[in-house]
Amino acid sequence: MRAAIIGETKVRGEVEVGGAKNASLPILAAVLVNSKNINLKRLPSLADVDEMLKLLSASGVKILRKDDIFSFSYSELKGDLSDIPSKIRASILLLGPLALKTGKAVLSYPGGCNIGKRPIDIHIQGLKKLGFTVDVEEEFIKAEFLKAPKEVNIKLPFPSVGATEHLMITSSMMSETTVCLSNCAMEPEIVDLQRFLNSMGAKIDGAGTPNIKIKGVSSFSNVDFKIMGDRIEAGTYIILSLIANGSLIINGIDRKFLNYVDFFQRIGAQVETEKSRIIVKPSKITSFKISTAPYPGFPTDLQPQTTVLACKANGNSIIMENIFENRFGHVEELIKMGAAIKRNGNIIEVKGPKKFKAARLIGKDLRETAAVTLAAIIAEGKSTIENFDILFRGYEKIAEKLQNIGVNIIL
Ligand code: EPZ
């Protein structure tokens, strides 16, 4: 899908963030642990969520939707989903729970944004320690549950978000087993996953710290659950307001998830947080140096968007990407618009401030397309963005929300 954006917009008004994509996807995988009735509120309408719902439905989960509540239940599950190609990375999270429930699971190899090799070795090593065999054959991945250990300690070689979630979900229903995970990822979405699992009767402790302890249980209860707000969507709108010298109120996000706000304040951003909203005012941004890292470090999912902010900052900024080896797809697109960026391996140096001129832009992955969209909104003239629909994977009602704050966008 191609979008046209006529730039130099001073955004203003209010925007509501949706439920967090990166909390929703593991929570949907965790639906498999509980055959009773689960009601989920604030599941965002995103293409990635639709993909996960498709996989759950194919495995035998009954999904009903009434207004903004999705209900899930099942009687029995099917473990072989190999006939469904996976477009999302999070499909891997289904492997452990499905194999445990059905004895054997087969999935297509996970898809997702092309931002690096994205191996799944940490997932596989962890499942093997939990008593599974795992085989990767070309485009399929198979897991078979053999025998549950009584006690097991698993130290993750890297604090992988997905692997932490995958092992939490799988361990939660191994009723004969106590699992201690260490060197875990600490993202807020992992805390939300623990909150969801425990609200159904799981016994998990420590999410949000490097050490998580799971005592498996054999049965779960009905649950009503509301998903946390999307902190990356919120951060994207903060950056939009700052680069457009606009004024925005961003609603629906709890300030406790916004640990990156102090970074923006330190570089001159007029950003205030209240209990569940953010207020952004016109600001003078100075140059900065950031280095992405696992939570509570600077989020890699805001790095492409923050590169656009660096183009508008006064002075030269340095951005280091430490999580993914190929997450600078936005750089060549921004250079088309007049950005002055030099890359050296996983580091880019950005000269600011630069005015952007409109260009024909290409969307390549989710956060890169968000970054080029931000740049088009402040560029002089009419830009076009190919593959704009990539944004529908992770930004709920993005075109409508942008129009509501003054952006001239035509799909
Ligand atoms: C999650 O991806 C998020 N996706 C990503 O958001 C986010 O960028 C990432 O965490 C880091 O915060 C979802 O939650 C659905 P990782 P995930 O496992 O779980 C390496 C977005 O834009 N690694 O923490 O795939 C991996 O290659 C998306 O919303 C292994 O080497 O991230 C990467 O370099 C993009 N082996 C690093 O760890 C493994 O088995 C971090 O990956 C797993 C990961």
Residues whose N, C-alpha, C, O or C-beta is under 5 A from the ligand:
A	BS01	EPZ	N22 L25 R89 A90 R118 P119 I120 D121 I122 H123 F158 P159 S160 V161 G162 A163 T300 D301 I323 F324 L366 R367
